[in-house]
């Protein structure tokens, strides 16, 4: 069956022809199929996931866009409870934009603090790399930490 025919058949089932399978969404978002099911079960999606008559999940392109945002929020350590609250606010529609902004702004502040802490770590690492490079360039190991006895 040609892909065009499959698309027409899907459209006839009431599921949008441009919808994506759970495997396709997993591939596009980097989330596992298990994680996608978890996100749906926990109310982290902003809309219901369509199902084929056979019960297979079909996702809209908007779901992929939302999930890509969720991935970045989770990668930046947004707690699941906050992500769930954000999804609830988006699902509720207009009128709560100020609360959404407060939630995102608080998260951004935490991310900024994480970035500052990591920059401090990188500064120490850069300093130690420089110390080792200087010692190796001079052909000596004196003054470097040596955990061996008598080192």
C-alpha positions as CSV (number, residue, x, y, z in Angstrom):
1,X,0.0,0.0,0.0
2,X,1.4,3.4,-0.9
3,X,2.0,5.9,1.9
4,X,-0.6,8.2,0.3
5,X,-3.2,5.4,0.6
6,X,-2.2,4.8,4.2
7,X,-2.6,8.5,4.9
8,X,-6.1,8.5,3.4
9,X,-7.0,5.4,5.3
10,X,-5.9,7.0,8.6
11,X,-7.9,10.2,7.8
12,X,-11.0,8.0,7.3
13,X,-10.6,6.6,10.8
14,X,-10.9,10.0,12.4
15,X,-7.3,10.2,13.3
16,X,-5.5,13.1,11.4
17,X,-3.5,11.8,8.4
18,X,-0.4,13.9,9.5
19,X,-0.3,12.1,12.9
20,X,2.7,10.2,14.1
21,X,3.2,6.9,15.7
22,X,4.7,6.6,19.2
23,X,7.9,5.2,17.6
24,X,8.1,8.2,15.3
25,X,7.6,10.6,18.2
26,X,10.2,8.8,20.3
27,X,12.7,9.1,17.4
28,X,12.0,12.9,16.9
29,X,12.1,13.8,20.6
30,X,14.7,11.4,22.0
31,X,12.3,10.1,24.5
32,X,11.7,6.4,24.9
33,X,8.3,4.9,24.1
34,X,8.1,4.1,27.9
35,X,8.7,7.8,28.7
36,X,6.1,8.9,26.2
37,X,3.5,6.6,27.9
38,X,4.6,7.9,31.3
39,X,4.2,11.5,30.1
40,X,0.7,10.7,28.9
41,X,-0.3,8.8,32.1
42,X,1.1,11.6,34.3
43,X,-0.8,14.4,32.5
44,X,2.3,16.0,31.1
45,X,0.9,16.4,27.6
46,X,-1.3,19.4,26.7
47,X,-3.9,17.5,24.7
48,X,-5.3,14.0,24.5
49,X,-3.4,11.5,22.4
50,X,-5.5,10.2,19.5
51,X,-5.9,6.5,19.1
52,X,-6.6,4.4,16.0
53,X,-9.5,2.0,16.1
54,X,-6.9,-0.6,17.0
55,X,-5.9,1.4,20.1
56,X,-2.5,2.6,18.8
57,X,-1.4,6.1,19.8
58,X,-1.2,8.8,17.2
59,X,0.4,12.1,18.0
60,X,-0.1,15.5,16.3
61,X,2.8,17.6,15.2
62,X,1.9,20.0,18.0
63,X,2.5,17.2,20.5
64,X,6.1,16.8,19.2
65,X,6.7,20.5,19.6
66,X,5.4,20.4,23.1
67,X,7.5,17.4,24.0
68,X,10.6,19.0,22.6
69,X,10.0,21.9,25.1
70,X,9.4,19.4,27.9
71,X,12.7,17.6,27.1
72,X,14.6,20.9,27.5
73,X,12.8,21.7,30.7
74,X,13.6,18.3,32.1
75,X,17.2,18.5,30.9
76,X,17.5,21.7,32.8
77,X,16.3,20.0,35.9
78,X,12.7,21.2,36.1
79,X,10.9,18.9,38.6
80,X,8.2,16.7,37.2
81,X,5.6,18.4,39.5
82,X,6.4,21.8,37.9
83,X,6.3,20.4,34.4
84,X,2.9,18.9,35.2
85,X,1.7,22.2,36.6
86,X,2.9,24.0,33.5
87,X,1.1,21.5,31.3
88,X,-2.1,21.9,33.4
89,X,-1.9,25.7,32.9
90,X,-1.4,25.4,29.1
91,X,-4.3,22.9,28.9
92,X,-6.5,25.3,30.8
93,X,-6.1,27.9,28.0
94,X,-6.1,31.6,28.2
95,X,-6.1,33.6,31.4
96,X,-3.2,32.1,33.3
97,X,-0.3,33.4,31.2
98,X,1.1,35.4,34.2
99,X,1.2,32.2,36.3
100,X,3.0,30.4,33.4
101,X,5.5,33.2,33.2
102,X,6.1,33.1,37.0
103,X,6.8,29.3,36.7
104,X,9.1,29.7,33.8
105,X,10.9,32.7,35.3
106,X,11.5,30.8,38.5
107,X,12.9,27.9,36.6
108,X,15.1,30.2,34.5
109,X,16.5,31.7,37.8
110,X,17.5,28.2,38.9
111,X,19.1,27.4,35.6
112,X,21.0,30.6,35.8
113,X,22.3,29.6,39.2
114,X,23.3,26.2,37.9
115,X,25.2,27.8,35.0
116,X,27.0,30.1,37.5
117,X,28.0,27.1,39.6
118,X,29.2,25.1,36.6
119,X,31.2,28.1,35.4
120,X,32.9,28.2,38.8
121,X,33.6,24.5,38.4
122,X,35.0,25.0,34.9
123,X,37.2,27.8,36.2
124,X,38.8,25.4,38.8
125,X,39.2,22.7,36.2
126,X,40.8,25.2,33.7
127,X,43.2,26.3,36.5
128,X,44.2,22.6,37.2
129,X,44.6,21.8,33.5
130,X,46.9,24.8,33.3
131,X,49.0,23.7,36.3
132,X,49.4,20.2,34.8
133,X,50.3,21.6,31.3
134,X,53.0,23.8,32.8
135,X,54.5,21.0,34.8
136,X,54.4,18.6,31.8
137,X,55.9,21.3,29.5
138,X,58.8,21.7,32.0
139,X,59.1,17.9,32.3
140,X,58.5,17.7,36.0
141,X,55.8,16.4,38.2
142,X,56.9,18.2,41.4
143,X,54.2,20.1,43.1
144,X,51.4,18.0,41.6
145,X,49.2,15.9,43.9
146,X,50.5,12.4,44.1
147,X,48.4,10.0,46.3
148,X,51.1,7.3,46.3
149,X,53.1,6.7,49.5
150,X,56.2,8.9,49.4
151,X,54.9,10.7,46.3
